[in-house]
Amino acid sequence: MSDFVIPVFIAVIMVIGLAKRVDVFGEFTDGAKENLKSAFDVLPALIALMTAIGMFKASGGLEIISSAIAPLTEFLGFPRECIPLALIRPVSGSGALAVFESILTEVSPDSFAGRVASVVIGSTETTFYTIAVYYGITKVKKTKHAIASSLTADLTGFILSALTVRLILY
């Protein structure tokens, strides 16, 4: 049944467009052209973001910061193995998935750290990527409050992921 949802949805759009005498193909190509312009406008911010992530990981900065904040996170009940994930997740979804995979490989998906990492991946956002894309498209320059509130939400998600796993599964 679910295999037919998108084709049926497209057919409904075409039928409504034909009934209202709208050039459906022309509207589609205009929308595609507009979205390509939006993607082109956002591209410099995304390239800068991806370059910064690569430099941060390659320089060893991720390991240095992880080691420095490990005592605090362990006091809060957040596993040491998940610190790199918490640092990368707000910046890069693909980088976070790579870190997530390494956590599951190193400590097992059924371990406390593996379960916390799974909850973190499912309950937090790639904050800086999202802000770069959406604010880049809308040309919003003042992002200070959005970044602060988003990072606070991410921090809450990290801490509560460990607490939730501990309360429900341990």
N, CA and C of each residue as an Amber inpcrd file, in Angstrom:
protein
   510
   0.8170000  -1.2010000   0.0000000   0.0000000   0.0000000   0.0000000
   0.8560000   1.2580000   0.0000000   1.8960000   1.2680000   0.8620000
   2.7260000   2.4700000   0.9760000   3.5230000   2.7450000  -0.2930000
   3.7020000   1.7370000  -1.1470000   4.4140000   1.9490000  -2.4090000
   3.6440000   2.8630000  -3.3580000   2.3560000   3.0160000  -3.1270000
   1.5320000   3.7960000  -4.0360000   1.2420000   5.2110000  -3.5390000
   1.6980000   5.5720000  -2.3520000   1.3640000   6.8710000  -1.7730000
   1.9090000   8.0150000  -2.6290000   3.1690000   7.9660000  -2.9720000
   3.7630000   9.0730000  -3.7440000   3.1880000   9.1360000  -5.1600000
   3.0930000   8.0240000  -5.8930000   2.4750000   8.1200000  -7.2190000
   1.0310000   8.6370000  -7.1790000   0.2580000   8.2090000  -6.1750000
  -1.1140000   8.6940000  -6.0550000  -1.1170000  10.1800000  -5.7350000
  -0.2390000  10.6210000  -4.8560000  -0.1280000  12.0340000  -4.5060000
   0.2050000  12.8760000  -5.7400000   1.1460000  12.4160000  -6.5500000
   1.5200000  13.1370000  -7.7800000   0.3420000  13.1650000  -8.7480000
  -0.3590000  12.0460000  -8.8830000  -1.5130000  12.0020000  -9.7790000
  -2.6030000  12.9640000  -9.3200000  -2.8460000  13.0480000  -8.0250000
  -3.8540000  13.9730000  -7.4950000  -3.4620000  15.4180000  -7.8110000
  -2.2010000  15.7500000  -7.6300000  -1.7280000  17.1050000  -7.9480000
  -1.9460000  17.4100000  -9.4270000  -1.6280000  16.4590000 -10.2890000
  -1.7880000  16.6850000 -11.7320000  -3.2640000  16.8390000 -12.1060000
  -4.1260000  16.0280000 -11.5290000  -5.5590000  16.1190000 -11.8250000
  -6.1150000  17.4590000 -11.3580000  -5.7380000  17.8940000 -10.1530000
  -6.2060000  19.1930000  -9.6540000  -5.6810000  20.3140000 -10.5360000
  -4.4140000  20.2120000 -10.9300000  -3.8370000  21.2280000 -11.8230000
  -4.5490000  21.2880000 -13.1590000  -4.8430000  20.1310000 -13.7190000
  -5.5660000  20.0970000 -15.0000000  -6.9740000  20.6540000 -14.8360000
  -7.6270000  20.3290000 -13.7320000  -8.9920000  20.8260000 -13.4980000
  -9.0030000  22.3510000 -13.3630000  -7.9530000  22.9050000 -12.7900000
  -7.8690000  24.3680000 -12.6120000  -7.1630000  25.0460000 -13.7860000
  -6.8310000  24.2680000 -14.8040000  -6.1820000  24.7630000 -16.0130000
  -4.8410000  25.4500000 -15.7150000  -4.0410000  24.7620000 -14.9030000
  -2.7110000  25.2530000 -14.5370000  -1.6860000  24.4740000 -15.3390000
  -0.6610000  25.1780000 -15.8180000   0.4460000  24.5250000 -16.5170000
   1.3120000  23.8330000 -15.4650000   0.9920000  22.5660000 -15.1850000
   1.6480000  21.8330000 -14.1070000   3.1460000  21.6890000 -14.3790000
   3.5180000  21.3420000 -15.5880000   4.9260000  21.1710000 -15.9210000
   5.6760000  22.4950000 -15.8010000   5.0840000  23.5730000 -16.2610000
   5.7120000  24.8910000 -16.1590000   5.9110000  25.3060000 -14.7110000
   4.9200000  25.0510000 -13.8760000   5.0410000  25.3590000 -12.4450000
   6.1250000  24.5110000 -11.7930000   6.1990000  23.2530000 -12.2130000
   7.2200000  22.3630000 -11.6680000   8.6160000  22.8630000 -12.0270000
   8.8330000  23.2050000 -13.2890000  10.1630000  23.6690000 -13.6990000
  10.5120000  25.0160000 -13.0610000   9.5320000  25.8920000 -12.8900000
   9.7930000  27.1640000 -12.1910000  10.2130000  26.9140000 -10.7420000
   9.5380000  25.9980000 -10.0810000   9.8940000  25.6580000  -8.7010000
  11.2760000  25.0300000  -8.6070000  11.5970000  24.1680000  -9.5520000
  12.9200000  23.5420000  -9.5610000  14.0110000  24.5880000  -9.7740000
  13.7610000  25.5430000 -10.6680000  14.7230000  26.6110000 -10.9270000
  14.9440000  27.4620000  -9.6750000  13.8730000  27.7880000  -8.9750000
  13.9690000  28.5870000  -7.7600000  14.7420000  27.8460000  -6.6660000
  14.5150000  26.5380000  -6.5500000  15.2280000  25.7550000  -5.5430000
  16.7030000  25.6070000  -5.8740000  17.0370000  25.5370000  -7.1430000
  18.4520000  25.4970000  -7.5220000  19.1390000  26.8070000  -7.1540000
  18.4620000  27.9260000  -7.3200000  19.0310000  29.2160000  -6.9160000
  19.2400000  29.2480000  -5.4070000  18.2910000  28.7180000  -4.6480000
  18.4280000  28.6650000  -3.1860000  19.6100000  27.7980000  -2.7850000
  19.7640000  26.6590000  -3.4320000  20.8840000  25.7680000  -3.1310000
  22.2110000  26.4600000  -3.4350000  22.2660000  27.2020000  -4.5190000
  23.4820000  27.9260000  -4.8830000  23.8060000  28.9960000  -3.8490000
  22.7930000  29.6480000  -3.3020000  23.0040000  30.6820000  -2.2810000
  23.5400000  30.0910000  -0.9780000  23.1360000  28.8730000  -0.6370000
  23.5290000  28.2400000   0.6160000  24.8790000  27.5370000   0.5050000
  25.3010000  27.2020000  -0.6900000  26.4980000  26.4000000  -0.9040000
  27.7530000  26.9470000  -0.2180000  28.0660000  28.2410000  -0.2590000
  29.2890000  28.7100000   0.4130000  29.2920000  28.4320000   1.9180000
  28.1720000  28.6170000   2.5760000  28.1060000  28.3490000   4.0110000
  28.3100000  26.8580000   4.2930000  27.7380000  26.0040000   3.4620000
  27.8970000  24.5630000   3.6690000  29.3330000  24.1180000   3.4370000
  29.9850000  24.6790000   2.4310000  31.3860000  24.3270000   2.1690000
  32.2620000  24.7600000   3.3390000  32.0270000  25.9570000   3.8540000
  32.7970000  26.4320000   5.0040000  32.5760000  25.5310000   6.2160000
  31.3480000  25.1210000   6.4400000  31.0160000  24.2650000   7.5730000
  31.7040000  22.9030000   7.4540000  31.6330000  22.2880000   6.2930000
  32.2560000  20.9820000   6.0840000  33.7800000  21.0640000   6.1980000
  34.3740000  22.1410000   5.7070000  35.8230000  22.3250000   5.8100000
  36.2360000  22.4580000   7.2710000  35.4910000  23.2410000   8.0330000
  35.8080000  23.4270000   9.4520000  35.7140000  22.1080000  10.2160000
  34.7220000  21.2930000   9.9050000  34.5740000  19.9950000  10.5740000
  35.7670000  19.1020000  10.2730000  36.1270000  19.0330000   9.0200000
  37.2790000  18.2130000   8.6200000  38.5610000  18.6590000   9.2970000
  38.7660000  19.9660000   9.3670000  39.9620000  20.4870000  10.0190000
  39.9570000  20.1870000  11.5150000  38.8120000  20.3230000  12.1390000
  38.6770000  20.0730000  13.5770000  39.0040000  18.6200000  13.9120000
  38.4720000  17.6890000  13.1370000  38.7240000  16.2750000  13.3950000
  40.1740000  15.9100000  13.0920000  40.7060000  16.3960000  11.9680000
  42.0650000  16.0520000  11.5640000  43.1150000  16.6450000  12.4940000
  42.8380000  17.7760000  13.0950000  43.8090000  18.4350000  13.9730000
  43.9360000  17.7620000  15.3280000  42.9990000  16.8960000  15.6650000
  43.0090000  16.2700000  16.9780000  42.2390000  17.0700000  18.0130000
  41.6330000  18.1650000  17.5750000  40.8690000  19.0090000  18.4870000
  39.7120000  18.2740000  19.1330000  39.0920000  17.3830000  18.3910000
  37.9650000  16.6170000  18.9260000  38.4030000  15.7670000  20.1200000
  39.5540000  15.0990000  19.9910000  40.0400000  14.2590000  21.0790000
  40.4720000  15.0940000  22.2810000  41.0810000  16.2420000  22.0360000
  41.5400000  17.1030000  23.1300000  40.3540000  17.6130000  23.9410000
  39.3360000  18.1160000  23.2480000  38.1570000  18.6370000  23.9530000
  37.4050000  17.5120000  24.6530000  37.3170000  16.3560000  24.0040000
  36.6440000  15.2100000  24.6190000  37.3170000  14.8190000  25.9360000
  38.6280000  14.7660000  25.9250000  39.3640000  14.4100000  27.1470000
  39.1940000  15.4690000  28.2280000  39.1550000  16.7310000  27.8240000
  39.0480000  17.8200000  28.8000000  37.6970000  17.8360000  29.5100000
  36.6380000  17.5330000  28.7880000  35.3040000  17.6210000  29.4120000
  34.7840000  16.2820000  29.9280000  35.5740000  15.2230000  29.7720000
  35.1440000  13.8950000  30.2160000  34.7710000  13.8370000  31.6940000
  35.5350000  14.4330000  32.6090000  35.1270000  14.3560000  34.0190000
  33.7460000  14.9840000  34.2790000  33.4660000  16.1110000  33.6380000
  32.1700000  16.7660000  33.8160000  31.0370000  15.9140000  33.2630000
  31.2280000  15.3860000  32.0630000  30.1540000  14.5930000  31.4520000
  29.9140000  13.2970000  32.2030000  30.9810000  12.6940000  32.7100000
  30.7970000  11.4770000  33.4940000  30.0750000  11.7740000  34.8030000
  30.3350000  12.9460000  35.3940000  29.6080000  13.3600000  36.5930000
  28.1150000  13.4890000  36.2910000  27.7860000  13.9730000  35.0810000
  26.3920000  14.1310000  34.6690000  25.7650000  12.8100000  34.2140000
  26.5660000  11.7520000  34.1440000  26.0470000  10.4470000  33.7450000
  26.1140000  10.1940000  32.2580000  26.8070000  11.0660000  31.5270000
  26.9400000  10.9090000  30.0770000  28.2120000  10.1210000  29.7980000
  28.1200000   9.0210000  29.0560000  29.2900000   8.1570000  28.8660000
  30.4130000   8.8260000  28.0690000  31.6300000   8.5400000  28.4840000
  32.8290000   9.1030000  27.8500000  32.8750000   8.7920000  26.3460000
  32.4380000   7.5980000  25.9690000  32.4990000   7.1900000  24.5590000
  31.6170000   8.0580000  23.6660000  30.5990000   8.6840000  24.2460000
  29.6450000   9.4690000  23.4630000  30.0050000  10.9540000  23.3630000
  31.0680000  11.3770000  24.0410000  31.4430000  12.7950000  24.0020000
  31.7510000  13.2610000  22.5800000  32.5520000  12.5210000  21.7870000
  32.7870000  12.9920000  20.4140000  31.4960000  13.1250000  19.5970000
  30.5490000  12.2370000  19.8310000  29.2570000  12.3130000  19.1530000
  28.5270000  13.5920000  19.5370000  28.5450000  13.9260000  20.8310000
  27.8740000  15.1470000  21.2990000  28.5430000  16.3980000  20.7410000
  29.8380000  16.3500000  20.5080000  30.5390000  17.5120000  19.9590000
  30.3100000  17.6760000  18.4590000  30.2200000  16.5670000  17.7380000
  30.0710000  16.6170000  16.2790000  28.6190000  16.7590000  15.8490000
  27.6890000  16.1810000  16.5880000  26.2740000  16.1470000  16.1820000
  25.6850000  17.5240000  15.8600000  25.9300000  18.5710000  16.6490000
  25.3440000  19.8660000  16.2900000  25.9090000  20.4590000  15.0010000
  27.0230000  19.9220000  14.5440000  27.6880000  20.5110000  13.3770000
  27.4540000  19.7030000  12.1090000  27.5200000  18.3850000  12.1990000
  27.4850000  17.5660000  10.9890000  26.7340000  16.2580000  11.2080000
  25.7320000  16.0320000  10.4120000  24.9940000  14.7750000  10.4760000
  25.8200000  13.6070000   9.9980000  26.5400000  13.7700000   8.8880000
  27.3460000  12.6700000   8.3600000  28.5330000  12.3860000   9.2700000
  29.1470000  13.4340000   9.8230000  30.2280000  13.2270000  10.7810000
  29.7290000  12.5220000  12.0220000  28.5280000  12.9000000  12.4770000
  27.9350000  12.2650000  13.6520000  27.6370000  10.7940000  13.3740000
  27.1780000  10.4820000  12.1760000  26.9070000   9.0740000  11.8470000
  28.1850000   8.2500000  11.8450000  29.2960000   8.8400000  11.3820000
  30.5770000   8.1340000  11.3980000  31.0270000   7.8760000  12.8300000
  30.8860000   8.8730000  13.6960000  31.2420000   8.7020000  15.1100000
  30.3150000   7.6810000  15.7610000  29.0310000   7.7550000  15.4420000
  28.0410000   6.8160000  15.9770000  28.4070000   5.3800000  15.6070000
  28.7710000   5.1750000  14.3550000  29.1650000   3.8390000  13.9000000
  30.3880000   3.3400000  14.6610000  31.3500000   4.2270000  14.8940000
  32.5470000   3.7940000  15.6240000  32.2090000   3.4570000  17.0800000
  31.2760000   4.1840000  17.6790000  30.8580000   3.8680000  19.0500000
  30.2280000   2.4770000  19.0940000  29.3320000   2.1980000  18.1550000
  28.6650000   0.8900000  18.1430000  29.6520000  -0.2350000  17.8770000
  30.6750000   0.0330000  17.0630000  31.6870000  -0.9770000  16.7710000
  32.5690000  -1.2330000  17.9880000  32.9340000  -0.1550000  18.6890000
  33.8620000  -0.2800000  19.8170000  33.2100000  -0.8480000  21.0730000
  31.9950000  -0.4170000  21.4020000  31.4270000  -0.7790000  22.7040000
  30.1600000  -1.6250000  22.6310000  29.6430000  -1.9130000  21.4790000
  28.4410000  -2.7350000  21.2850000  27.1640000  -1.8960000  21.3610000
  26.2400000  -2.1830000  20.4810000  24.9680000  -1.4640000  20.4840000
  24.1520000  -1.6790000  21.7630000  24.3770000  -2.8020000  22.4490000
  23.6050000  -3.1010000  23.6500000  24.2260000  -2.5580000  24.9280000
  25.3870000  -1.9110000  24.8160000  26.0120000  -1.3180000  26.0000000
  25.3080000  -0.0090000  26.3480000  25.6020000   0.4970000  27.5310000
  25.0150000   1.7770000  27.9450000  25.4030000   2.8790000  26.9570000
  26.6780000   2.9510000  26.6010000  27.1400000   3.9940000  25.6690000
  26.4980000   3.8200000  24.2900000  26.3560000   2.5900000  23.8310000
  25.7290000   2.3430000  22.5360000  24.2700000   2.7710000  22.5180000
  23.5810000   2.5160000  23.5970000  22.1710000   2.9160000  23.6780000
  22.0300000   4.4280000  23.8130000  22.8990000   5.0500000  24.5970000
  22.8650000   6.5140000  24.7100000  23.1690000   7.1470000  23.3560000
  24.1550000   6.6150000  22.6620000  24.4960000   7.1420000  21.3350000
  23.3060000   7.0170000  20.3880000  22.5830000   5.9160000  20.4660000
  21.4070000   5.7240000  19.6120000  20.3290000   6.7590000  19.9130000
  20.1130000   7.0440000  21.1940000  19.1170000   8.0470000  21.5720000
  19.5720000   9.4350000  21.1410000  20.8620000   9.7190000  21.2950000
  21.3970000  11.0260000  20.8760000  21.1850000  11.2410000  19.3850000
  21.5000000  10.2490000  18.5880000  21.3280000  10.3730000  17.1290000
  19.8770000  10.6300000  16.7740000  18.9600000   9.9990000  17.4870000
  17.5420000  10.1390000  17.1680000  16.8580000  11.3400000  17.7830000
  17.5070000  11.9960000  18.7520000  16.7920000  13.0550000  19.4640000
  17.4620000  14.4180000  19.4200000  18.5450000  14.5480000  18.6790000
  19.2100000  15.8490000  18.5720000  19.2960000  16.2600000  17.1090000
  19.6820000  17.4860000  16.8910000  19.6700000  18.0610000  15.5400000
  21.0670000  18.5280000  15.1460000  21.2960000  18.5910000  13.8730000
  22.5270000  19.1890000  13.3500000  22.3130000  20.6980000  13.3150000
  22.4680000  21.3150000  14.4580000  22.0910000  22.7070000  14.6790000
  22.7370000  23.6720000  13.6940000  24.0530000  23.6480000  13.6100000
  24.7400000  24.6290000  12.7660000  24.4340000  24.4070000  11.2850000
  24.3330000  23.1520000  10.8770000  23.9650000  22.8500000   9.4920000
  22.5730000  23.3960000   9.1800000  21.6330000  23.1320000  10.0800000
  20.2560000  23.5840000   9.8760000  20.1780000  25.1050000   9.8300000
  20.8690000  25.7650000  10.7380000  20.8680000  27.2250000  10.7580000
  21.5260000  27.7700000   9.4960000  22.6260000  27.1600000   9.0680000
  23.2890000  27.6160000   7.8450000  22.3720000  27.4920000   6.6350000
  21.6550000  26.3800000   6.5430000  20.7690000  26.1620000   5.3910000
  19.5620000  27.0890000   5.4310000  18.8100000  27.0490000   6.5260000
  17.5560000  27.7950000   6.5620000  17.7660000  29.2940000   6.6540000
  18.7040000  29.7180000   7.4580000  18.9530000  31.1640000   7.5410000
  19.6780000  31.6710000   6.3040000  20.4610000  30.7950000   5.6800000
  21.1120000  31.1860000   4.4300000  20.0990000  31.4170000   3.3190000
  19.0930000  30.5680000   3.2550000  18.0550000  30.7120000   2.2300000
  17.2290000  31.9740000   2.4650000  16.9000000  32.2370000   3.7220000
  16.0470000  33.3870000   4.0230000  16.8510000  34.6700000   4.2320000
  18.1800000  34.5600000   4.1460000  19.0870000  35.7080000   4.2640000
  19.0190000  36.3750000   5.6390000  18.7100000  35.6090000   6.6830000
  18.7040000  36.1200000   8.0510000  20.1460000  36.1630000   8.5330000
  20.5730000  37.2860000   9.0700000  21.9520000  37.4510000   9.5270000
  22.0880000  37.3510000  11.0400000  21.0710000  37.7190000  11.7860000
  21.1450000  37.7190000  13.2480000  20.6770000  36.3670000  13.7850000
  21.6510000  35.4940000  14.0600000  21.3290000  34.1360000  14.4840000
  21.7270000  33.8610000  15.9310000  22.1870000  34.8830000  16.6450000
  22.7160000  34.6920000  18.0010000  21.7350000  33.9560000  18.9140000
  20.5060000  34.4040000  18.9750000  19.5310000  33.8000000  19.8830000
  19.1050000  32.4090000  19.4090000  19.0060000  32.2260000  18.1120000
  18.6400000  30.9070000  17.5860000  19.7290000  29.8850000  17.8870000
  20.9800000  30.2840000  17.7420000  22.0800000  29.3620000  18.0260000
  22.1270000  29.0290000  19.5160000  21.9900000  30.0350000  20.3610000
  22.0340000  29.7920000  21.8070000  20.9040000  28.8620000  22.2550000
  19.7040000  29.1140000  21.7880000  18.5800000  28.2650000  22.2050000
  18.6970000  26.8620000  21.6030000  19.1850000  26.7580000  20.3860000
  19.3490000  25.4380000  19.7570000  20.4140000  24.6150000  20.4580000
  21.5270000  25.2500000  20.8150000  22.5820000  24.5220000  21.5200000
  22.1420000  24.1250000  22.9270000  21.3230000  24.9520000  23.5530000
  20.7670000  24.5910000  24.8520000  19.8620000  23.3660000  24.7130000
  19.0680000  23.3370000  23.6620000  18.2130000  22.1700000  23.4040000
  19.0590000  20.9320000  23.1340000  20.1580000  21.0800000  22.3890000
  21.0510000  19.9460000  22.1410000  21.6590000  19.4380000  23.4420000
  22.1460000  20.3470000  24.2800000  22.7310000  19.9530000  25.5610000
  21.7020000  19.2110000  26.4160000  20.4910000  19.7150000  26.4280000
  19.4130000  19.0480000  27.1590000  19.1730000  17.6500000  26.5900000
  19.1770000  17.5440000  25.2720000  19.0010000  16.2360000  24.6340000
  20.1070000  15.2660000  24.9910000  21.3490000  15.7520000  25.0720000
  22.4700000  14.8720000  25.4180000  22.3320000  14.3530000  26.8550000
  22.0660000  15.2590000  27.7680000  21.9700000  14.8730000  29.1800000
  20.7640000  13.9590000  29.4100000  19.6320000  14.3380000  28.8360000
  18.4270000  13.5230000  29.0430000  18.4860000  12.1810000  28.3190000
  19.2800000  12.0890000  27.2590000  19.4120000  10.7840000  26.5980000
  20.0620000   9.7840000  27.5440000  21.1100000  10.2180000  28.2430000
  21.7600000   9.3200000  29.2010000  20.8180000   9.0030000  30.3640000
  20.1260000  10.0090000  30.8500000  19.1980000   9.8040000  31.9660000
  18.0590000   8.8650000  31.5680000  17.5140000   9.0670000  30.3860000
  16.4080000   8.2320000  29.9050000  16.8380000   6.7780000  29.7500000
  18.0050000   6.5690000  29.1310000  18.4920000   5.1900000  28.9690000
  18.7140000   4.5500000  30.3380000  19.2890000   5.3070000  31.2710000
  19.5370000   4.7750000  32.6090000  18.2140000   4.4210000  33.3210000
  17.2230000   5.3090000  33.1990000  15.9400000   5.0730000  33.8790000
  15.1350000   3.9400000  33.2660000  15.1500000   3.8390000  31.9500000
  14.2890000   2.8650000  31.2850000  14.9680000   1.4900000  31.1410000
  16.2480000   1.4840000  30.8500000  16.8960000   0.2120000  30.5130000
  17.8550000  -0.3310000  31.5670000  18.1910000   0.4630000  32.5610000
  19.1620000  -0.0160000  33.5640000  18.6480000   0.1390000  34.9550000
